[in-house]
Amino acid sequence: MKKVMVVACGSYMDSGYGCPGEWRCLKAAALGDGKFEEESQVISMVKCQCPGRSTVANIGMAIKLAEIKPDTIYLSSCMANAKPDCPYSTAEEKAQMIEGKTGIKVVLGTHSYT
């Protein structure tokens, strides 16, 4: 089973917006729905906290502490499709930073549930 990490928008999670704790991302991973190509085990979930400066470091720490390197990192749908957009960086910029530091493929979005 594929091992994945999900990075979610802390502002959206903390504000509720219908997805506290990102249950939709967890459901999509478990079922292999949305952007997940197969049923996947979420080995860690990292919140991106504004302005996002520590996100890449927090991802590295999560990988180190879990002692499991994910096969793929997913930016949650709330990060990839946020409206209003993140005022600090685009999802594409975040993905490039994460891939550059970890060497792990980053997928934009997790699900299409409404």
N, C-alpha and C positions, 0 to 999 in steps of 0.2 A: 504494500500500500504506500502510495506517495505521501511523504511527510512535507507539510507546508507550514509557513508562518503567515499570519494575517496582520497587516499594519492598518490601523483604523484611525479615523479622525477623532481625537479626544473631545473636541468641541461638540461634534454631533452626538457622540456617545453620552457625554455629560448632560447635554441639553434634552435628551430623550429622543426627539425626532423619530419616534417609532422604532428605534433600534437600540435600546440600552443593552450594552454588552455584546452588541453585534450578533445576536442570535440568528439573523438571516445569513450572515457569512458562515457561521458554524453549520447551519442546516445545509446550505449549498455544498459545502465541503463534504459533509457526511454522505450526501446523496449523489455527489458528482454532477450537480446542476450548475447552470450559469457558466462562468469562466473555468470551472474545474473540469478537466477532461476525464476524470475518473474519481471514484470515491477516495477521499483524502483524509489523512489524520492531521488535525491542527495541533502542532507541537508547541506553539507559542503564539501569543497575541500581544502586539505592542501598540500602545496608544501614541499617536503623534500629538504632542502638546504644543500649542502656539508659543513661540514662532517656529517650532520644529528644529531648532538647533541641535538638540540632543537625540533626535530620532535615530540617526545612523549609529551613534554610539550605543543607544539602548537596544537596537537590533543586535549589535555585536555582543552585548552583555547577555541578552536573552539566549543567543546561540551558545555562548560559553557556559552559562549556568545550566541550560537544559542538557548540555553535552550531546546534543543531536543537531546536526546541520540539516536545515530544511533543503528539500530538492528544489523548491520554488517559493518565492515570497510574493504574496498578493497584496496590492494596495486595495483596501476595501472599496466597495462601490461608493460609499459616502465620501471617500477621498478622491476617487477618480472622476466622479460626476457631481461634485459639490456645487450647489447653487445657493448662495453666492460662492464664487470661487475662493479658494484659499488666498488671502492677501499676501502671503509670504513666498510661495512657490507653486508652480504647476505640478500636477501629478507626474507629468513626463520628467520634469526636473528632479523630483523626489526619486523617481525610479532610476534615473541615471546616477544619482548620488549613491543610492543603495547598491546598485549593480557594481559601480566602480569600486566601492569599498569592500563588498562581500564576495564578488564574483558569482553571485547567485542570480539567476534569471528573475526578473520582476514582471508580474502580470498586472495590468491596470484593470481593476474591477474584480468583483467576486460573483455577483448575482444580478438578476434583473427582476427580483420580486418587488412588488409595489406595496 
